[in-house]
């Protein structure tokens, strides 16, 4: 089995920065694309950033130039560096790994995993 655990959220003033991390644990064989999503109060969950297994990145227009997604494959961890934060960035942030392959004995399993979410609040 695999678990994704986010950390790094909190309260920050407008213009401030936070770095979120999401660590995958378990008997992981491989992780393909990873992404960060967010869901503000009363809103649908939306894609913030994606990073491929080869490090190719893509961002929502609203965060381009402010957020940076990265990954450390050796640690099975994805990061989201958030700079110049705005109140509109307030949301619960979730990491996602839609195609994780993990092992149990001689068996291999593939599944879509989500973290539990971490709250980011941008307020003065």
C-alpha positions as CSV (number, residue, x, y, z in Angstrom):
1,X,0.0,0.0,0.0
2,X,1.0,3.6,-0.5
3,X,0.2,6.7,1.5
4,X,0.8,10.4,0.5
5,X,1.2,12.8,3.4
6,X,1.3,16.6,2.8
7,X,2.9,19.1,5.1
8,X,4.0,22.7,5.1
9,X,0.7,24.5,5.1
10,X,-0.2,27.3,7.5
11,X,-1.1,30.9,7.9
12,X,0.9,33.4,5.9
13,X,0.5,37.1,5.1
14,X,0.0,38.3,1.5
15,X,3.2,38.4,-0.4
16,X,4.7,35.7,1.8
17,X,5.9,32.2,0.9
18,X,5.3,28.6,1.9
19,X,6.7,25.4,0.7
20,X,4.5,22.3,0.7
21,X,5.8,18.8,0.6
22,X,4.2,15.5,-0.1
23,X,6.0,12.3,0.7
24,X,4.9,9.0,-0.6
25,X,5.6,6.0,1.6
26,X,5.3,2.3,1.0
27,X,6.9,-0.4,-1.2
28,X,6.9,1.9,-4.2
29,X,8.1,0.6,-7.5
30,X,7.5,3.8,-9.5
31,X,5.6,7.0,-9.6
32,X,4.7,8.7,-12.8
33,X,3.2,12.2,-12.9
34,X,2.5,14.0,-9.7
35,X,0.4,17.0,-9.1
36,X,-0.9,19.6,-6.7
37,X,-4.5,20.5,-6.5
38,X,-6.4,22.9,-4.3
39,X,-9.9,23.4,-3.2
40,X,-11.1,26.7,-1.7
41,X,-14.2,27.1,0.3
42,X,-17.2,26.5,-1.8
43,X,-15.1,25.8,-4.9
44,X,-14.3,22.8,-7.0
45,X,-11.0,21.1,-6.7
46,X,-8.7,22.6,-9.3
47,X,-5.3,21.7,-10.7
48,X,-2.4,23.9,-9.6
49,X,0.6,22.3,-11.0
50,X,1.9,19.0,-12.6
51,X,5.3,17.5,-12.9
52,X,6.0,14.5,-15.1
53,X,8.3,11.6,-14.3
54,X,10.9,13.4,-16.4
55,X,10.5,16.7,-14.7
56,X,8.4,18.5,-17.3
57,X,6.1,20.9,-15.5
58,X,2.8,22.7,-16.1
59,X,1.0,25.3,-14.1
60,X,-2.4,26.9,-13.9
61,X,-2.4,30.4,-15.3
62,X,-3.2,31.8,-11.9
63,X,0.0,30.6,-10.3
64,X,2.5,30.9,-13.2
65,X,5.6,32.8,-12.1
66,X,4.7,32.4,-8.5
67,X,4.6,28.7,-7.8
68,X,7.2,26.1,-8.6
69,X,6.6,22.4,-8.5
70,X,9.6,20.0,-8.1
71,X,10.2,16.4,-7.1
72,X,12.9,14.3,-5.5
73,X,12.5,10.9,-6.9
74,X,15.0,9.4,-4.4
75,X,12.7,10.5,-1.6
76,X,9.4,9.9,-3.4
77,X,8.5,13.5,-2.6
78,X,6.9,16.3,-4.5
79,X,7.2,19.9,-3.5
80,X,5.3,23.1,-4.2
81,X,7.2,26.3,-3.6
82,X,4.6,29.1,-3.3
83,X,5.8,32.7,-3.5
84,X,4.0,36.0,-3.6
85,X,1.0,34.4,-2.1
86,X,-2.4,36.1,-2.5
87,X,-5.6,35.8,-0.5
88,X,-7.1,34.0,-3.5
89,X,-4.5,31.2,-2.9
90,X,-6.3,30.2,0.3
91,X,-7.4,26.6,0.0
92,X,-6.8,23.1,1.1
93,X,-3.9,21.8,-1.1
94,X,-3.8,18.2,-2.1
95,X,-1.1,16.2,-3.8
96,X,-1.9,13.5,-6.2
97,X,-0.1,10.7,-7.9
98,X,-2.4,9.1,-10.4
99,X,-0.3,6.2,-11.4
100,X,1.7,4.7,-8.6
101,X,3.0,1.2,-8.8
102,X,3.8,-0.6,-5.6
103,X,4.7,-4.1,-4.6
104,X,3.6,-6.6,-2.1
105,X,5.6,-9.8,-2.2
106,X,5.8,-10.8,-5.8
107,X,2.7,-8.9,-6.7
108,X,2.5,-5.4,-8.3
109,X,-0.3,-3.0,-7.9
110,X,-1.1,0.3,-9.5
111,X,-3.5,3.0,-8.2
112,X,-4.4,6.6,-8.0
113,X,-3.4,8.2,-4.6
114,X,-4.3,11.4,-2.9
115,X,-2.9,13.0,0.1
116,X,-5.1,14.1,3.0
117,X,-4.7,17.8,2.3
118,X,-2.9,20.7,4.0
119,X,-4.5,24.1,4.7
120,X,-3.0,27.2,3.3
121,X,-4.4,30.5,4.5
122,X,-3.2,33.8,3.1
123,X,-4.5,36.7,5.2
124,X,-3.3,39.9,6.8
